[in-house]
Amino acid sequence: MSAASALAAATVLVVLWLPGEALLRLLRAGGRGIDRAALAVGLGIAVVPLALVYTTALGGHWTATGVRTTWALLAVLVLADAIRTSRQTAWPEPPGADDPSAHRDDPTAAGNRNAPSRQFPPDPWSVAISALVLLAIGLRIVQAAPLVVPAWVDGYHHSLITALVMAHGSVPPDFSPYVEGVPFYYHVGFHAITAVVAWLARLDAPAAVLAGGQTLSALAALSVAAFTRRTTGSSAAAAVAAAVPVGWHFFPAYYVSWARYTQLCGLVLLPVAWLTLHAAVTETTRPLVMRRIALAAISAGGLAIVHYRVLVFFALGAVLLGLDGLRRRKSRSLLRLGVVAGCAALLAAPWLLGPFRAGVNNLAASTARVESPTVDRSWFTWAGEVDALPRWLFDIAGNEWLLLAAGFGLIVGLMRGRRAADALAAWLLGAVVLVNPAAIGLPSSWLVPRFALAISLWLPVSIAIGLLVDGLAPLYRVIVGSRGRAPAAWLAATLLVATTAGAGWTQRRIANEETVIATQADGEAMRWVRSETPPDARFLITTGPWHLGTWRGMDGGYWLPLWADRWTSMPLSFYAYGPPEQTAAIHAVAKQAAQGDALSDEELDQLLDTVGADWLYIGPASLDEPEAWTAQRLRRHPGLVERYAQDGVQIFERSVATR
């Protein structure tokens, strides 16, 4: 683990925790320990994007100096308030939270308002959760170590969007200069966070994306632990649930191979959003109601900017909560749900009525232009690819045993009448229907495909395994007895952390080499490109099909616009939502370039003329790919001169005579 990686991860923690903690102190919302930290981090995930959206709506701009000053002021304010008061009581610890065998169905009941602010000796399971979060951060750094920049196509996209946010200091109006004619509509929550990380840690956009995504992957353990502890009242269940995403389940660790960080960001916020919503709906102490509603609205409003699909998952939980209130004839619950929804919509209105609305209109008009014989061309009702569900998503690395344990835990929770189990079972059933709308006569949609739920199952699986531990608590008490409970808890907590570390270590090489587009060799080549080619140099790069009828760059050449400030023939995939004639032209170039060595000298010259390129880039990631050119073939072209050849990167220039 390098010092630079550890510092970057620490910066991400500061970026997320400080705004959330400041908000909690402003609203005098209490709590301590793991629950407090998870709330602060989740709220930070929501607050930072909301702040960027409102800055943009008011015509302002963020700068590196302004961001550093803001976070310094937040630190001073939080520290000053911490000195002023040693504890908060508005959101108390759940009764029995320090007892690993205690149960608690209502995560927001009044509880023990006179609980001490510190516990000695400390609860072994709370210590274990803290250790698991630190372990997760270390593992995520190790797992990302082979990467120079974030992996796969999403890695490039997220880095580029982060760079755009940094360049504008606001929500970008469009995707230029990387592709013209496409208004910006993409959920910008994760990128707002990584832009702040980049400014505070003085990182470039790709490094900030990698640090932000991997740290969020580690913080999944914190979010899961807080949710499980609040819904079961068992710290032991919370610790075991937290261990699942740290090192036992293949996800979310494997997200590093896709740079699937925006969905991950939403999933880390999701449990906190559910907790705050439940608190707002069920709070019985009148002075606290508005505080609960404010926290719930901020969480939901921020989630609307962080990730659309996860927002749908959240809305499903809100609907189920409303149905429960209707069943219990609690009109107060329905009223508060409506208030939270309205406040969240108002908070997110500058985004929903601005970039999101423009994006939806643009998508509706342009998605039909994407050429794909396998999909329905309606902007909402894609079929085909979105329904693909590889078996390995469920059974890789022993995941099927975790699914089995989760199923057993859910059954145990249902049999014992746990409300958390009822809610989780109902949500899972609803989510399955959402991603299989044919069950209720509706077409499949790219908005909530099966794949999105499949790679999110680590979250409900973790909670369900926590329910299993909660259900086994009576047996645990019988076996160890009252006198042996404390030593046994310390031993079990230590074994949990140790075995999770061992399981996590087996995932240290989880990054899939096949999804790595840009390598260290490409980084060296980019430095050469910046120094040895003219600023207006245009590059033809290797392309191949991606998904939903779009095309992508196959190797490090795809990163030339962001890494070396040079134009390439293959823009980011959002080109598909641009003007029809532009989209058609890009498709034509991509299809022709994908013929690789099959192109004759004349056809290659014609392609270079079409895109106005005098340079051609080949990177290591495209070696042996059927769509790629080979250096041997390009060397036989009489009009090309090899200018760079190192570690699998070849760069060719057209001779002056053939231009």
PECORMO-V982931 format. One record per residue. N is the residue number from 1. SS is DSSP state (alpha for helix, beta for strand, coil for the rest). BURIAL is 1 if it has 16 or more other C-alpha atoms within 10 Angstrom, else 0. D_CENTER is the distance of its C-alpha to the mean C-alpha in Angstrom with 1 decimal. Layout:
n/ss/burial/d_center
N/SS/BURIAL/D_CENTER
N/SS/BURIAL/D_CENTER
This chain:
n/ss/burial/d_center
1/coil/0/22.3
2/coil/0/23.2
3/alpha/0/23.9
4/alpha/0/21.9
5/alpha/1/18.7
6/alpha/1/19.5
7/alpha/0/20.2
8/alpha/1/17.0
9/alpha/1/15.1
10/alpha/1/17.7
11/alpha/1/17.1
12/alpha/1/13.4
13/alpha/1/14.8
14/alpha/1/17.5
15/alpha/1/15.5
16/alpha/1/13.6
17/alpha/1/16.6
18/alpha/1/19.4
19/alpha/1/18.8
20/alpha/1/18.0
21/alpha/1/21.0
22/alpha/1/23.1
23/alpha/1/22.4
24/alpha/1/23.3
25/alpha/1/26.5
26/alpha/0/27.3
27/coil/1/27.2
28/coil/0/28.9
29/coil/1/26.5
30/coil/1/27.3
31/coil/1/26.0
32/coil/1/25.6
33/alpha/0/24.1
34/alpha/1/20.9
35/alpha/1/20.8
36/alpha/1/21.3
37/alpha/1/18.7
38/alpha/1/16.0
39/alpha/1/17.2
40/alpha/1/17.2
41/alpha/1/13.7
42/alpha/1/12.4
43/alpha/1/14.9
44/alpha/1/14.0
45/alpha/1/10.5
46/alpha/1/12.7
47/alpha/1/15.6
48/alpha/1/14.6
49/alpha/1/13.5
50/alpha/1/16.6
51/alpha/1/18.7
52/alpha/1/17.9
53/alpha/1/18.6
54/alpha/1/21.9
55/alpha/1/22.8
56/alpha/1/22.7
57/alpha/0/24.6
58/coil/0/27.2
59/coil/0/27.7
60/coil/0/26.5
61/coil/1/24.6
62/coil/1/22.7
63/coil/1/24.2
64/alpha/1/23.6
65/alpha/0/26.7
66/alpha/0/25.7
67/alpha/1/22.3
68/alpha/1/23.9
69/alpha/0/26.7
70/alpha/0/24.5
71/alpha/1/22.5
72/alpha/0/26.0
73/alpha/0/27.4
74/alpha/1/24.7
75/alpha/1/25.5
76/alpha/0/29.2
77/alpha/1/28.9
78/alpha/1/26.9
79/alpha/0/29.3
80/alpha/0/32.3
81/alpha/0/31.3
82/alpha/0/30.7
83/alpha/0/34.2
84/alpha/0/35.6
85/coil/0/34.5
86/coil/0/33.9
87/coil/0/32.3
88/coil/1/30.8
89/coil/1/32.1
90/coil/1/30.5
91/coil/1/27.7
92/coil/1/29.6
93/coil/1/28.7
94/coil/1/29.2
95/coil/1/32.7
96/coil/1/32.8
97/coil/1/29.3
98/coil/1/31.1
99/coil/1/32.8
100/coil/1/30.8
101/coil/1/32.9
102/coil/1/32.6
103/coil/1/31.1
104/coil/1/29.7
105/coil/1/28.8
106/coil/1/28.4
107/coil/1/25.5
108/coil/1/27.1
109/coil/1/30.8
110/coil/1/33.0
111/coil/0/33.6
112/coil/0/35.3
113/coil/0/35.4
114/coil/0/37.7
115/coil/0/35.4
116/coil/0/35.7
117/coil/0/33.0
118/coil/0/33.2
119/coil/0/34.0
120/coil/0/36.2
121/coil/0/36.1
122/coil/0/32.3
123/coil/1/30.7
124/alpha/1/29.9
125/alpha/1/26.9
126/alpha/1/25.3
127/alpha/1/26.2
128/alpha/1/24.6
129/alpha/1/21.2
130/alpha/1/21.4
131/alpha/1/22.3
132/alpha/1/19.6
133/alpha/1/16.9
134/alpha/1/18.8
135/alpha/1/19.2
136/alpha/1/15.5
137/alpha/1/15.1
138/alpha/1/18.1
139/alpha/1/17.1
140/alpha/1/13.8
141/alpha/1/16.0
142/alpha/1/18.5
143/alpha/1/16.2
144/alpha/1/15.1
145/coil/1/18.8
146/coil/0/20.0
147/coil/1/17.7
148/coil/1/19.2
149/coil/1/16.3
150/coil/1/12.9
151/coil/1/13.8
152/alpha/1/14.5
153/alpha/1/14.6
154/alpha/1/11.0
155/alpha/1/11.5
156/alpha/1/14.5
157/alpha/1/13.3
158/alpha/1/10.5
159/alpha/1/13.3
160/alpha/1/15.8
161/alpha/1/14.2
162/alpha/1/13.8
163/alpha/1/17.4
164/alpha/1/18.5
165/alpha/1/17.3
166/alpha/1/19.2
167/alpha/0/22.1
168/alpha/0/22.5
169/coil/1/21.5
170/coil/1/20.3
171/coil/1/18.5
172/coil/1/20.0
173/coil/1/22.6
174/beta/1/22.0
175/coil/1/20.8
176/coil/0/24.1
177/coil/0/25.3
178/coil/1/23.0
179/coil/1/24.0
180/coil/0/26.6
181/coil/0/27.0
182/coil/1/23.5
183/beta/1/22.5
184/coil/1/19.0
185/coil/1/17.1
186/coil/1/13.5
187/coil/1/11.1
188/coil/1/11.2
189/alpha/1/9.5
190/alpha/1/7.0
191/alpha/1/10.2
192/alpha/1/12.5
193/alpha/1/11.1
194/alpha/1/11.4
195/alpha/1/14.7
196/alpha/1/16.0
197/alpha/1/15.1
198/alpha/1/17.0
199/alpha/1/19.9
200/alpha/1/20.3
201/alpha/1/20.1
202/coil/0/21.8
203/coil/1/19.3
204/coil/1/19.0
205/alpha/1/15.9
206/alpha/1/14.9
207/alpha/1/15.5
208/alpha/1/13.5
209/alpha/1/10.4
210/alpha/1/11.1
211/alpha/1/11.9
212/alpha/1/9.1
213/alpha/1/6.4
214/alpha/1/9.1
215/alpha/1/10.1
216/alpha/1/7.1
217/alpha/1/7.6
218/alpha/1/11.1
219/alpha/1/10.8
220/alpha/1/9.9
221/alpha/1/13.7
222/alpha/1/14.7
223/alpha/1/13.1
224/alpha/1/14.7
225/alpha/1/17.8
226/alpha/1/18.4
227/alpha/1/18.0
228/alpha/1/20.3
229/alpha/1/22.8
230/alpha/1/23.1
231/alpha/1/23.7
232/alpha/1/26.0
233/coil/1/27.5
234/coil/1/27.4
235/alpha/1/26.0
236/alpha/1/26.7
237/alpha/1/24.6
238/alpha/1/21.7
239/alpha/1/22.1
240/alpha/1/22.3
241/alpha/1/19.3
242/alpha/1/17.3
243/alpha/1/18.8
244/alpha/1/17.4
245/alpha/1/13.7
246/alpha/1/15.3
247/alpha/1/17.6
248/alpha/1/19.0
249/coil/1/16.5
250/coil/1/15.4
251/coil/1/11.8
252/coil/1/9.2
253/coil/1/11.3
254/coil/1/11.9
255/alpha/1/8.4
256/alpha/1/10.2
257/alpha/1/12.6
258/alpha/1/10.6
259/coil/1/8.2
260/coil/1/5.8
261/alpha/1/3.1
262/alpha/1/3.3
263/alpha/1/3.8
264/alpha/1/2.4
265/alpha/1/3.2
266/alpha/1/5.7
267/alpha/1/6.7
268/alpha/1/7.5
269/alpha/1/9.4
270/alpha/1/10.9
271/alpha/1/13.6
272/alpha/1/14.6
273/alpha/1/15.0
274/alpha/1/17.1
275/alpha/1/19.2
276/alpha/1/20.0
277/alpha/1/21.0
278/alpha/1/23.1
279/alpha/1/24.7
280/alpha/1/25.6
281/alpha/1/27.2
282/alpha/1/29.1
283/coil/1/30.2
284/coil/0/34.0
285/coil/0/34.8
286/alpha/0/35.6
287/alpha/0/34.8
288/alpha/1/31.2
289/alpha/1/30.4
290/alpha/0/29.5
291/alpha/1/27.3
292/alpha/1/25.4
293/alpha/1/25.1
294/alpha/1/23.9
295/alpha/1/21.1
296/alpha/1/20.1
297/alpha/1/20.4
298/alpha/1/18.3
299/alpha/1/15.4
300/alpha/1/15.8
301/alpha/1/16.5
302/alpha/1/13.5
303/alpha/1/11.3
304/alpha/1/13.4
305/alpha/1/12.1
306/alpha/1/8.4
307/coil/1/8.2
308/alpha/1/11.5
309/alpha/1/11.2
310/alpha/1/9.8
311/alpha/1/12.6
312/alpha/1/15.0
313/alpha/1/14.2
314/alpha/1/14.9
315/alpha/0/17.9
316/alpha/1/19.2
317/alpha/1/19.3
318/alpha/1/21.1
319/alpha/0/23.6
320/alpha/1/24.4
321/alpha/1/25.0
322/alpha/1/27.3
323/alpha/0/29.1
324/alpha/0/29.7
325/alpha/1/31.2
326/alpha/0/33.3
327/alpha/0/34.5
328/coil/0/35.5
329/coil/0/37.0
330/coil/0/35.1
331/alpha/0/35.3
332/alpha/0/33.9
333/alpha/1/30.6
334/alpha/1/30.4
335/alpha/0/31.5
336/alpha/1/28.8
337/alpha/1/26.1
338/alpha/0/27.6
339/alpha/1/27.7
340/alpha/1/24.0
341/alpha/1/23.1
342/alpha/0/25.5
343/alpha/1/24.4
344/alpha/1/20.7
345/alpha/1/21.8
346/alpha/0/24.0
347/alpha/1/21.4
348/alpha/1/19.1
349/alpha/1/22.3
350/alpha/1/22.3
351/alpha/1/19.0
352/alpha/1/20.0
353/alpha/0/23.5
354/alpha/1/22.8
355/alpha/1/20.1
356/alpha/1/18.8
357/alpha/0/22.4
358/alpha/1/23.4
359/alpha/1/20.6
360/alpha/0/21.5
361/alpha/0/25.1
362/alpha/1/24.5
363/alpha/1/22.5
364/alpha/0/25.4
365/alpha/1/27.9
366/alpha/1/26.4
367/alpha/1/24.5
368/alpha/1/27.9
369/alpha/1/28.6
370/coil/1/26.1
371/coil/1/28.5
372/coil/0/27.7
373/coil/0/30.5
374/coil/0/28.2
375/coil/1/26.4
376/coil/1/27.5
377/coil/1/27.4
378/coil/1/26.7
379/coil/1/23.7
380/coil/1/22.4
381/coil/0/24.0
382/coil/1/22.9
383/coil/1/24.2
384/alpha/0/24.5
385/alpha/1/21.4
386/alpha/1/19.0
387/alpha/1/21.2
388/coil/0/21.1
389/coil/0/20.1
390/coil/0/21.0
391/coil/0/22.6
392/alpha/0/20.9
393/alpha/1/17.6
394/alpha/1/19.8
395/alpha/0/22.4
396/alpha/0/21.1
397/alpha/0/21.9
398/alpha/0/23.5
399/alpha/1/20.7
400/alpha/0/23.5
401/alpha/0/25.1
402/alpha/1/22.1
403/alpha/1/22.1
404/alpha/0/25.8
405/alpha/1/25.6
406/alpha/1/23.0
407/alpha/1/25.5
408/alpha/1/28.3
409/alpha/1/26.6
410/alpha/1/26.0
411/alpha/1/29.7
412/alpha/1/30.9
413/alpha/1/29.1
414/alpha/1/30.6
415/alpha/0/34.0
416/coil/0/34.0
417/coil/0/33.1
418/coil/1/29.9
419/alpha/1/28.3
420/alpha/1/24.8
421/alpha/1/25.7
422/alpha/0/27.1
423/alpha/1/24.0
424/alpha/1/21.6
425/alpha/1/24.1
426/alpha/0/24.4
427/alpha/1/20.7
428/alpha/1/20.3
429/alpha/0/23.4
430/alpha/1/22.2
431/alpha/1/18.8
432/alpha/0/21.0
433/alpha/0/23.2
434/alpha/1/20.4
435/alpha/1/19.4
436/coil/1/23.1
437/alpha/1/24.7
438/alpha/0/27.8
439/alpha/0/28.7
440/alpha/0/29.6
441/coil/0/30.9
442/coil/0/28.0
443/coil/0/26.6
444/coil/1/23.2
445/coil/1/20.5
446/coil/1/17.7
447/coil/1/15.9
448/coil/1/15.4
449/coil/1/16.4
450/alpha/1/17.2
451/alpha/1/14.8
452/alpha/1/11.8
453/alpha/1/13.5
454/alpha/1/14.7
455/coil/1/11.5
456/coil/1/10.5
457/alpha/1/14.0
458/alpha/1/13.4
459/alpha/1/12.8
460/alpha/1/16.2
461/alpha/1/17.8
462/alpha/1/17.2
463/alpha/1/18.7
464/alpha/1/21.5
465/alpha/1/22.5
466/alpha/1/22.7
467/alpha/1/25.1
468/alpha/1/27.0
469/alpha/1/27.6
470/alpha/1/28.6
471/alpha/1/31.0
472/coil/0/32.6
473/alpha/1/33.3
474/alpha/0/36.9
475/alpha/0/37.7
476/alpha/1/36.3
477/alpha/0/38.6
478/alpha/0/41.6
479/alpha/0/41.1
480/alpha/0/40.7
481/coil/0/42.9
482/coil/0/42.7
483/coil/0/44.0
484/coil/0/41.6
485/alpha/1/38.4
486/alpha/1/37.4
487/alpha/0/38.1
488/alpha/1/36.5
489/alpha/1/33.3
490/alpha/1/33.1
491/alpha/0/33.9
492/alpha/1/31.3
493/alpha/1/28.6
494/alpha/1/29.6
495/alpha/0/29.6
496/alpha/1/26.1
497/alpha/1/24.7
498/alpha/1/26.9
499/alpha/0/26.1
500/alpha/1/22.4
501/alpha/1/22.9
502/alpha/0/25.0
503/alpha/1/22.6
504/alpha/1/19.7
505/alpha/0/22.2
506/coil/0/22.8
507/coil/1/19.1
508/coil/1/19.7
509/coil/0/20.0
510/coil/1/17.2
511/coil/1/16.1
512/coil/0/17.8
513/alpha/0/20.5
514/alpha/0/20.8
515/alpha/1/17.4
516/coil/1/18.4
517/coil/1/19.8
518/coil/1/20.8
519/coil/1/22.8
520/alpha/0/24.8
521/alpha/1/27.7
522/alpha/1/26.0
523/alpha/1/25.3
524/alpha/0/29.1
525/alpha/1/30.0
526/alpha/1/28.0
527/alpha/0/30.1
528/alpha/0/33.1
529/alpha/1/32.1
530/alpha/1/31.7
531/alpha/0/35.1
532/alpha/0/37.1
533/coil/0/36.2
534/coil/0/37.0
535/coil/0/34.3
536/coil/0/35.0
537/coil/1/34.7
538/beta/1/33.1
539/beta/1/31.7
540/beta/1/31.8
541/beta/1/29.0
542/coil/1/28.4
543/beta/1/26.5
544/beta/1/25.6
545/beta/1/24.3
546/coil/0/20.6
547/coil/0/19.9
548/coil/1/21.3
549/coil/1/24.1
550/coil/1/22.5
551/beta/1/23.1
552/beta/1/21.4
553/beta/1/22.7
554/coil/1/23.5
555/coil/1/23.7
556/alpha/1/23.4
557/alpha/1/25.4
558/alpha/1/22.4
559/alpha/1/21.3
560/alpha/1/24.7
561/alpha/1/24.0
562/alpha/1/21.4
563/alpha/1/22.8
564/coil/1/26.5
565/coil/1/26.8
566/coil/1/28.6
567/beta/1/28.6
568/beta/1/27.9
569/coil/1/28.9
570/coil/1/25.4
571/coil/1/23.1
572/coil/1/19.4
573/alpha/1/19.0
574/alpha/1/19.0
575/alpha/1/22.7
576/alpha/1/23.2
577/alpha/1/23.1
578/coil/1/25.7
579/coil/1/29.5
580/alpha/1/31.0
581/alpha/0/33.3
582/alpha/1/30.7
583/alpha/1/28.4
584/alpha/1/31.5
585/alpha/0/32.5
586/alpha/1/29.2
587/alpha/1/29.3
588/alpha/0/32.9
589/alpha/1/32.3
590/alpha/1/29.3
591/alpha/0/31.5
592/alpha/1/34.4
593/alpha/1/32.5
594/coil/1/31.1
595/coil/1/34.7
596/alpha/1/34.7
597/alpha/1/38.0
598/alpha/1/39.5
599/coil/1/40.0
600/coil/0/43.5
601/alpha/1/44.4
602/alpha/0/45.3
603/alpha/0/42.2
604/alpha/1/40.0
605/alpha/1/42.1
606/alpha/0/41.8
607/alpha/1/38.0
608/alpha/1/38.0
609/alpha/0/40.3
610/alpha/0/38.2
611/alpha/1/35.1
612/coil/1/37.4
613/coil/1/36.1
614/coil/1/38.3
615/beta/1/35.8
616/beta/1/34.0
617/beta/1/31.2
618/beta/1/30.6
619/coil/1/28.0
620/alpha/1/27.8
621/alpha/1/24.9
622/alpha/1/27.2
623/coil/1/30.1
624/coil/0/31.7
625/coil/0/29.6
626/coil/0/31.9
627/coil/1/30.7
628/coil/1/31.3
629/coil/1/34.3
630/coil/1/36.1
631/alpha/1/37.7
632/alpha/0/41.0
633/alpha/0/41.1
634/alpha/1/40.3
635/alpha/0/42.9
636/coil/0/45.5
637/coil/0/44.8
638/coil/0/47.7
639/coil/1/45.8
640/beta/1/42.9
641/beta/1/43.0
642/beta/1/40.7
643/beta/0/39.6
644/beta/0/37.0
645/beta/0/36.6
646/beta/0/34.8
647/coil/0/32.6
648/coil/1/32.0
649/beta/1/31.4
650/beta/1/34.2
651/beta/1/34.7
652/beta/1/37.7
653/beta/1/39.5
654/beta/1/42.0
655/coil/0/45.5
656/alpha/0/47.1
657/alpha/0/49.7
658/alpha/0/47.4
659/coil/0/45.4
